[in-house]
Amino acid sequence: MNDLKIFKKSKIWGLRTVVDENIEHWFVASDICKAIEIKDTIDALKRLYEDEKSRL
């Protein structure tokens, strides 16, 4: 597993991501929810398929 990286799209928020051994990018759900103004991250995660989420 590679190091955690932060992508800055604006001065207001950044998106953290991890690149796994398959060169796939995994974004931190709370960062995405904050960026698109979703208040309940846990509820948002319940809507994802199992292969779309991971605890890296």
OpenMM code with the backbone's topology and positions (N, CA, C; nanometers):
from openmm import Vec3, app, unit

residues = "MET ASN ASP LEU LYS ILE PHE LYS LYS SER LYS ILE TRP GLY LEU ARG THR VAL VAL ASP GLU ASN ILE GLU HIS TRP PHE VAL ALA SER ASP ILE CYS LYS ALA ILE GLU ILE LYS ASP THR ILE ASP ALA LEU LYS ARG LEU TYR GLU ASP GLU LYS SER ARG LEU".split()
positions = [
    Vec3(0.0849, -0.1176, 0.0000),
    Vec3(0.0000, 0.0000, 0.0000),
    Vec3(0.0894, 0.1237, 0.0000),
    Vec3(0.0569, 0.2160, -0.0850),
    Vec3(0.1333, 0.3400, -0.0921),
    Vec3(0.0869, 0.4386, 0.0130),
    Vec3(0.1593, 0.5471, 0.0257),
    Vec3(0.1266, 0.6490, 0.1248),
    Vec3(-0.0026, 0.7210, 0.0901),
    Vec3(-0.0648, 0.7764, 0.1911),
    Vec3(-0.1829, 0.8592, 0.1737),
    Vec3(-0.1433, 0.9879, 0.1042),
    Vec3(-0.2210, 1.0273, 0.0035),
    Vec3(-0.1911, 1.1489, -0.0712),
    Vec3(-0.3112, 1.2426, -0.0625),
    Vec3(-0.2851, 1.3719, -0.0662),
    Vec3(-0.3924, 1.4705, -0.0598),
    Vec3(-0.3957, 1.5485, -0.1895),
    Vec3(-0.5137, 1.5500, -0.2512),
    Vec3(-0.5347, 1.6274, -0.3727),
    Vec3(-0.6119, 1.7524, -0.3363),
    Vec3(-0.5631, 1.8678, -0.3736),
    Vec3(-0.6307, 1.9939, -0.3447),
    Vec3(-0.7025, 2.0424, -0.4697),
    Vec3(-0.8356, 2.0518, -0.4613),
    Vec3(-0.9137, 2.1047, -0.5726),
    Vec3(-0.9495, 2.2508, -0.5477),
    Vec3(-0.9483, 2.2915, -0.4265),
    Vec3(-0.9774, 2.4299, -0.3927),
    Vec3(-0.9121, 2.4609, -0.2592),
    Vec3(-0.9219, 2.5824, -0.2165),
    Vec3(-0.8655, 2.6209, -0.0872),
    Vec3(-0.9536, 2.5746, 0.0283),
    Vec3(-1.0768, 2.5347, -0.0015),
    Vec3(-1.1719, 2.4990, 0.1031),
    Vec3(-1.1561, 2.3541, 0.1488),
    Vec3(-1.1345, 2.2613, 0.0561),
    Vec3(-1.1254, 2.1206, 0.0933),
    Vec3(-1.0229, 2.0469, 0.0090),
    Vec3(-0.9790, 1.9352, 0.0616),
    Vec3(-0.8861, 1.8474, -0.0093),
    Vec3(-0.9424, 1.7063, -0.0076),
    Vec3(-0.9025, 1.6236, -0.1019),
    Vec3(-0.9474, 1.4854, -0.1070),
    Vec3(-0.8281, 1.3945, -0.0812),
    Vec3(-0.8371, 1.3145, 0.0242),
    Vec3(-0.7311, 1.2186, 0.0530),
    Vec3(-0.7578, 1.0922, -0.0276),
    Vec3(-0.6518, 1.0315, -0.0753),
    Vec3(-0.6653, 0.9080, -0.1508),
    Vec3(-0.5474, 0.8160, -0.1217),
    Vec3(-0.5717, 0.6865, -0.1385),
    Vec3(-0.4684, 0.5846, -0.1251),
    Vec3(-0.4651, 0.5086, -0.2565),
    Vec3(-0.3464, 0.4781, -0.3059),
    Vec3(-0.3306, 0.3973, -0.4268),
    Vec3(-0.2897, 0.2576, -0.3813),
    Vec3(-0.3712, 0.1574, -0.4196),
    Vec3(-0.3404, 0.0215, -0.3760),
    Vec3(-0.2430, -0.0479, -0.4706),
    Vec3(-0.2140, -0.1752, -0.4420),
    Vec3(-0.1165, -0.2485, -0.5211),
    Vec3(-0.1599, -0.2715, -0.6661),
    Vec3(-0.2883, -0.2567, -0.6950),
    Vec3(-0.3399, -0.2688, -0.8321),
    Vec3(-0.3485, -0.1333, -0.9021),
    Vec3(-0.2890, -0.0320, -0.8427),
    Vec3(-0.2889, 0.1054, -0.8944),
    Vec3(-0.4316, 0.1596, -0.9038),
    Vec3(-0.5154, 0.1218, -0.8105),
    Vec3(-0.6504, 0.1757, -0.8012),
    Vec3(-0.6513, 0.2833, -0.6936),
    Vec3(-0.7218, 0.3912, -0.7192),
    Vec3(-0.7332, 0.5000, -0.6228),
    Vec3(-0.8563, 0.4781, -0.5354),
    Vec3(-0.8356, 0.4888, -0.4052),
    Vec3(-0.9442, 0.4790, -0.3086),
    Vec3(-0.9533, 0.6131, -0.2370),
    Vec3(-1.0689, 0.6753, -0.2429),
    Vec3(-1.0878, 0.8053, -0.1802),
    Vec3(-1.1509, 0.7898, -0.0430),
    Vec3(-1.1201, 0.8804, 0.0476),
    Vec3(-1.1750, 0.8799, 0.1825),
    Vec3(-1.3185, 0.9307, 0.1746),
    Vec3(-1.4130, 0.8456, 0.2173),
    Vec3(-1.5554, 0.8738, 0.2021),
    Vec3(-1.5974, 1.0053, 0.2694),
    Vec3(-1.5438, 1.0329, 0.3860),
    Vec3(-1.5834, 1.1562, 0.4559),
    Vec3(-1.5408, 1.2809, 0.3784),
    Vec3(-1.4273, 1.2737, 0.3078),
    Vec3(-1.3822, 1.3867, 0.2253),
    Vec3(-1.4775, 1.4093, 0.1077),
    Vec3(-1.5172, 1.2994, 0.0418),
    Vec3(-1.6090, 1.3095, -0.0711),
    Vec3(-1.7433, 1.3647, -0.0248),
    Vec3(-1.7957, 1.3117, 0.0848),
    Vec3(-1.9243, 1.3588, 0.1366),
    Vec3(-1.9188, 1.5069, 0.1732),
    Vec3(-1.8102, 1.5486, 0.2339),
    Vec3(-1.7949, 1.6897, 0.2690),
    Vec3(-1.7921, 1.7765, 0.1434),
    Vec3(-1.7209, 1.7309, 0.0404),
    Vec3(-1.7074, 1.8088, -0.0829),
    Vec3(-1.8407, 1.8275, -0.1545),
    Vec3(-1.9269, 1.7252, -0.1486),
    Vec3(-2.0558, 1.7359, -0.2171),
    Vec3(-2.1708, 1.7594, -0.1194),
    Vec3(-2.1345, 1.8007, 0.0019),
    Vec3(-2.2275, 1.8467, 0.1042),
    Vec3(-2.3301, 1.7416, 0.1464),
    Vec3(-2.2821, 1.6190, 0.1665),
    Vec3(-2.3645, 1.5135, 0.2260),
    Vec3(-2.3291, 1.5091, 0.3739),
    Vec3(-2.4266, 1.5238, 0.4592),
    Vec3(-2.4021, 1.5334, 0.6034),
    Vec3(-2.3778, 1.3970, 0.6698),
    Vec3(-2.4475, 1.2921, 0.6234),
    Vec3(-2.4421, 1.1616, 0.6886),
    Vec3(-2.3559, 1.0637, 0.6078),
    Vec3(-2.2286, 1.0557, 0.6414),
    Vec3(-2.1353, 0.9695, 0.5694),
    Vec3(-2.1724, 0.8224, 0.5839),
    Vec3(-2.2138, 0.7811, 0.7015),
    Vec3(-2.2493, 0.6412, 0.7253),
    Vec3(-2.3664, 0.5999, 0.6370),
    Vec3(-2.4671, 0.6847, 0.6255),
    Vec3(-2.5805, 0.6555, 0.5390),
    Vec3(-2.5366, 0.6476, 0.3933),
    Vec3(-2.4478, 0.7359, 0.3516),
    Vec3(-2.3974, 0.7347, 0.2142),
    Vec3(-2.3219, 0.6050, 0.1848),
    Vec3(-2.2441, 0.5564, 0.2805),
    Vec3(-2.1685, 0.4325, 0.2617),
    Vec3(-2.2593, 0.3108, 0.2502),
    Vec3(-2.3739, 0.3135, 0.3158),
    Vec3(-2.4695, 0.2024, 0.3080),
    Vec3(-2.5227, 0.1848, 0.1665),
    Vec3(-2.5184, 0.2897, 0.0865),
    Vec3(-2.5712, 0.2852, -0.0497),
    Vec3(-2.4720, 0.2292, -0.1510),
    Vec3(-2.3466, 0.2083, -0.1094),
    Vec3(-2.2436, 0.1556, -0.1994),
    Vec3(-2.2458, 0.0026, -0.2015),
    Vec3(-2.2053, -0.0555, -0.3149),
    Vec3(-2.1852, -0.1995, -0.3224),
    Vec3(-2.0614, -0.2349, -0.2417),
    Vec3(-2.0543, -0.3580, -0.1948),
    Vec3(-1.9423, -0.4015, -0.1114),
    Vec3(-1.8068, -0.3844, -0.1813),
    Vec3(-1.8014, -0.4070, -0.3129),
    Vec3(-1.6730, -0.3932, -0.3835),
    Vec3(-1.6349, -0.2482, -0.4106),
    Vec3(-1.7209, -0.1546, -0.3716),
    Vec3(-1.6926, -0.0128, -0.3884),
    Vec3(-1.6405, 0.0514, -0.2601),
    Vec3(-1.6242, -0.0290, -0.1570),
    Vec3(-1.5736, 0.0258, -0.0306),
    Vec3(-1.4736, -0.0699, 0.0318),
    Vec3(-1.3849, -0.0135, 0.1122),
    Vec3(-1.2810, -0.0921, 0.1771),
    Vec3(-1.2282, -0.0170, 0.2978),
    Vec3(-1.1746, -0.0890, 0.3900),
    Vec3(-1.1037, -0.0294, 0.5036),
    Vec3(-0.9560, -0.0592, 0.4833),
    Vec3(-0.8905, 0.0323, 0.4152),
    Vec3(-0.7489, 0.0106, 0.3809),
    Vec3(-0.6586, 0.0405, 0.4972),
] * unit.nanometer
topology = app.Topology()
chain = topology.addChain("A")
for resn in residues:
    res = topology.addResidue(resn, chain)
    for name in ("N", "CA", "C"):
        topology.addAtom(name, app.Element.getBySymbol(name[0]), res)
